[in-house]
Amino acid sequence: QVRLVESGGGSVQPGGSLRLSCAASGFTFRTYTMSWYQQAPGKERELVADISTNGAITNFGDSVKGRFAISRDNSKNTVYLQMNSLVPEDSAVYYCSTIIGRVRVWGQGTQVTVSS
């Protein structure tokens, strides 16, 4: 079945970096746009970044532009989110996602906490 498994979250001080990974299985990864979302406590889930099938096109939410990068390795069925210059407002659960058959599929999420 379709499965998305995030990893790489944790606690980091402001100004630090983290790299999230999302391992995909159960579908033809290279043919799907992939996305990262974040959800902070009490807030709606919002798009952080997405990447086209071959990685040529990327889009970022306004709050992370210039600080985050998204990439993918189709040979490993994995999408990454490199997060730099982290600020406390980046603290959230980060989810990997894609749309398959008009249904948005989610991973279980990984917690990122930015605090001094």
Phi and psi in degrees as a GROMACS rama.xvg file:
@    title "Ramachandran Plot"
@    xaxis  label "Phi"
@    yaxis  label "Psi"
@TYPE xy
-67.0936  132.904  VAL-2
-145.009  134.537  ARG-3
-125.891  124.218  LEU-4
-126.141  111.939  VAL-5
-87.2205  152.61  GLU-6
-154.659  167.312  SER-7
103.257  -4.80781  GLY-8
-70.246  171.862  GLY-9
163.654  -164.568  GLY-10
-105.846  138.248  SER-11
-147.565  152.477  VAL-12
-80.4602  155.59  GLN-13
-53.968  138.008  PRO-14
91.5079  -10.6066  GLY-15
-82.1944  -176.775  GLY-16
-132.212  153.008  SER-17
-143.536  152.498  LEU-18
-123.091  117.942  ARG-19
-94.245  147.285  LEU-20
-125.271  151.052  SER-21
-136.083  113.556  CYS-22
-93.3472  125.466  ALA-23
-108.539  148.312  ALA-24
-154.127  161.302  SER-25
88.3012  2.09803  GLY-26
-153.34  169.117  PHE-27
-82.5933  86.4403  THR-28
-50.0841  -44.0282  PHE-29
-66.0085  -12.2816  ARG-30
-101.212  6.81873  THR-31
-122.108  134.65  TYR-32
-62.7078  139.371  THR-33
-119.223  149.864  MET-34
-136.043  155.482  SER-35
-118.702  135.687  TRP-36
-122.821  159.031  TYR-37
-128.973  148.955  GLN-38
-139.797  113.929  GLN-39
-90.3981  157.61  ALA-40
-55.1451  129.367  PRO-41
77.9044  3.8151  GLY-42
-119.539  161.311  LYS-43
-75.4924  154.468  GLU-44
-69.6385  133.176  ARG-45
-133.792  152.383  GLU-46
-69.2032  132.546  LEU-47
-97.5675  -50.2694  VAL-48
-163.871  154.534  ALA-49
-141.05  163.296  ASP-50
-141.741  137.886  ILE-51
-71.9375  174.419  SER-52
-59.23  -38.433  THR-53
-101.241  5.44302  ASN-54
82.313  2.41648  GLY-55
-75.5967  -26.3862  ALA-56
-121.05  127.155  ILE-57
-129.974  151.231  THR-58
-135.974  146.307  ASN-59
-133.184  148.114  PHE-60
-67.7016  152.033  GLY-61
-58.5022  -34.3751  ASP-62
-72.7857  -15.7381  SER-63
-116.571  -3.61375  VAL-64
-57.5854  133.734  LYS-65
85.7153  -11.5652  GLY-66
-115.35  -33.2931  ARG-67
-107.694  153.059  PHE-68
-135.028  144.017  ALA-69
-118.204  141.534  ILE-70
-149.084  168.809  SER-71
-147.059  153.311  ARG-72
-125.085  99.3783  ASP-73
-67.4736  -20.8195  ASN-74
-73.6207  -20.5086  SER-75
-111.012  2.43792  LYS-76
52.3448  45.1577  ASN-77
-134.74  139.421  THR-78
-118.264  144.947  VAL-79
-121.985  154.501  TYR-80
-132.474  110.094  LEU-81
-90.8635  120.676  GLN-82
-115.144  118.156  MET-83
-118.676  163.6  ASN-84
49.0414  48.1032  SER-85
-66.2622  143.793  LEU-86
-124.698  159.127  VAL-87
-53.9674  -30.2036  PRO-88
-68.3061  -12.7807  GLU-89
-80.8708  -9.41201  ASP-90
-61.643  124.793  SER-91
-178.028  172.184  ALA-92
-89.5466  131.015  VAL-93
-106.399  130.518  TYR-94
-119.284  139.331  TYR-95
-90.1511  144.727  CYS-96
-155.658  155.517  SER-97
-153.719  169.905  THR-98
-113.308  122.638  ILE-99
-126.155  120.855  ILE-100
58.5862  39.7361  GLY-101
69.6016  8.91723  ARG-102
-111.819  127.072  VAL-103
-79.9954  127.228  ARG-104
-105.799  139.938  VAL-105
-123.274  149.812  TRP-106
-83.1879  -174.493  GLY-107
-83.8895  -14.5011  GLN-108
92.1123  155.483  GLY-109
-136.951  135.177  THR-110
-83.0053  133.219  GLN-111
-120.904  125.775  VAL-112
-124.612  124.05  THR-113
-113.36  112.341  VAL-114
-157.251  147.596  SER-115
